[in-house]
């Protein structure tokens, strides 16, 4: 009887933990360049963007008595194929001691010389829109620094099955360097450290 109780308690404990194991759903879609962004949306002409970097980040909500808290659970980087398509597999995280609900994916895309516009979800996946950037050098430089913060918090590894992270940081660094924003050299140095660190 005692052994049965132990087995039951163990199974119950595993079931509780499994219920607290966050799950991130499969994410797929396509990245397009809009070649006539000044036209009305129904008249946009879109062409697929190959070899663009795509970062998917999953955030969840931790229910709390006073207010809910947000937590970054996982992140992955990939690249688009010749038709601008990308796919990132689903995942299960290590069980936590607290429940995490409402897990949602955020998708961002980067290619040198382009900036991202709002994207849309459909039955065919996520449609990410890029346009050629026309931002002033300082604005573009700062946006590249923000884009370099891929993944979750510092120290939490980003999934990189295709070994794209090094090329991602290098592309960001090279574009930022060519902007020539000298007064923000310390930010440029930070990008260079990320590029060098990803190569190790």
C-alpha positions, 0 to 999 in steps of 0.5 A, a space after each residue: 500500500 505504501 509503495 502505491 501511495 508513493 507512486 500515486 504521489 509521484 505521478 500527481 507531482 509530475 502531472 502538476 509540474 507538466 501543467 506548469 510546463 510552458 508550450 510555444 506553438 509552431 510559427 511559420 510565415 513569409 517575409 515580403 518587401 513592399 516596393 510601392 509603400 506609398 500606395 494604398 494598402 490594397 494596391 501594394 506590390 509585394 515581392 518575397 524577401 530571401 535570406 532575411 533574418 527572422 527572430 521569434 520570441 514567445 512571451 507568457 503571462 504569470 497570474 498574480 493576485 494583484 496584477 499579472 506579470 509578463 515573462 519571456 520564455 523562449 526565442 529562436 532565430 532562422 532565415 527565409 528561403 528563396 520564397 521568403 518563407 520561414 518556419 520555427 518549430 514548437 517547443 516545451 519548456 522545463 516545468 516551472 513552479 508557477 503557471 504560465 498562461 497566454 503564451 504568444 509569439 512575436 515575430 520580427 524580421 531584419 535585412 540590411 537596408 530594410 525596416 519592418 512595418 506592421 505584420 499580419 496573421 492569417 491561416 497561411 501564417 504570419 506575413 511580415 512586411 519590409 520596406 527600404 529604410 528612409 530613416 535619418 542615420 541616427 534613427 536608423 542606428 538606434 533601431 539597429 541597436 534595438 534590433 540587436 536585442 534578440 531573444 530574452 534577457 541577457 544570458 538566456 540562450 537563443 535557439 539557433 539551429 541554423 547557426 544564423 546568430 553570428 551572421 545576424 549580429 555581424 550584419 547589424 554591426 556592419 550596417 551601423 558602422 557604415 552610418 558613421 554616427 561617431 557620437 554613439 561609438 559606445 553603442 557601436 562597440 557594443 554591437 561589435 562585442 555581440 558580433 565577436 562573441 557570437 563567432 566564438 
